[in-house]
Amino acid sequence: MRDWCRSRIAHYKVPRYIWFVDAFPMTVIGKLQKFRMREIAAERLAQLNEEGRTCKP
């Protein structure tokens, strides 16, 4: 996935982490809850750090 991104977009736009999810957090209206996505990502990174694992950036 990262190789594909590197070949098509600028180097500073290539995502460091890529996670696949079943569903996105949505509001009642159907808008994406970006703040919840940030919280989930922060929790996931903290959990990986506690376990001593690292995500391959």
C-alpha positions in Angstrom: 0.0 0.0 0.0 2.8 2.4 0.9 4.7 1.6 -2.2 1.6 2.4 -4.3 1.2 5.7 -2.5 4.9 6.6 -2.9 4.7 6.0 -6.6 1.6 8.3 -7.0 1.8 11.1 -4.5 4.3 13.5 -2.9 6.5 11.9 -0.3 5.2 14.2 2.5 1.6 13.0 1.8 2.3 9.3 2.2 0.6 8.1 5.3 2.8 6.8 8.2 0.2 4.3 9.4 -2.5 2.4 7.6 -5.3 0.6 9.4 -8.2 -1.2 7.9 -11.5 -0.9 9.8 -14.9 -2.4 9.5 -16.8 0.9 10.0 -16.1 4.6 10.5 -17.5 6.5 13.5 -20.5 8.5 12.2 -22.8 11.1 13.6 -26.6 10.7 13.5 -26.7 12.8 10.4 -24.1 10.5 8.7 -21.0 12.7 8.9 -17.7 11.3 9.7 -16.6 11.9 13.3 -13.0 13.0 12.7 -12.3 13.6 16.4 -13.3 10.0 17.3 -11.0 8.7 14.5 -8.1 10.7 16.1 -9.0 9.3 19.6 -9.1 5.8 18.3 -5.8 6.2 16.5 -4.2 7.7 19.6 -5.5 4.8 21.7 -4.2 2.2 19.2 -0.7 3.8 19.1 -0.6 4.0 22.9 -1.5 0.4 23.2 1.2 -0.7 20.7 3.7 1.4 22.6 2.8 -0.2 25.9 3.2 -3.7 24.4 6.6 -2.7 23.1 5.4 -3.2 19.5 6.0 -0.6 16.8 4.1 0.2 13.7 6.2 0.1 10.6 6.1 3.8 9.5 
